Amino acid sequence: MELEINIIDAFTEVAFKGNSAAVIITNDWLADELIFGILNATEKWTMSIHNWS
């Protein structure tokens, strides 16, 4: 599965400053195994999951 990951910088007007967040926009809900695999591949992330459908 190929995912497009968008990195945003919150609380700043300067790139790569402030609080960074990775945003993945999909049409379908991701499997739990995939979500936790993405999290385990990072050193320190906080995750917020939203379903706007």
N, C-alpha and C positions, 0 to 999 in steps of 0.2 A: 504494500500500500504506500502510495506517495502522498505526503501531506505538505501543504504550503504553510510555513511558520512565519508569522509576521512579528517583528520585535518592535515594541513601542516603549518610549521613555516618558513616564508619567512625572508630573510635578517639576518639569524643567522645560526650558526652551533651547537647551544645548544638547546635541546628540551625544548619546552614551553617558549621560549624567542622570541624576534622579533615580527613580525606581523603574527598572526594566521589567517588561512582561512579554512573554511569548504568547501570541494569540493564534489559534488554529480555528479556522472557520470551515465547518463541514455541513453537508446536508443531512447526514446521518450521525447518530450517536456512536462514539467510539467504544470499542470493547474495553472492559475494565483492564484486561491484560495489557492492551496497547497503552492505555493511559498511564498505568503504573510502570510500564517499561520506559515511557518517555521520562517520567519522574525519576526513575532509578538511574537514568543516563546523565543526570545532572547532579551537581554537587549540592545545591541548595535552591529549592524552588518552593513557592507557595502556589497552590492550585485552586482556582475557582471555576466550577463547572456550571454552565447555564444552558438551559434548553428553551429557546425562544419560539418553538413551534406551537 
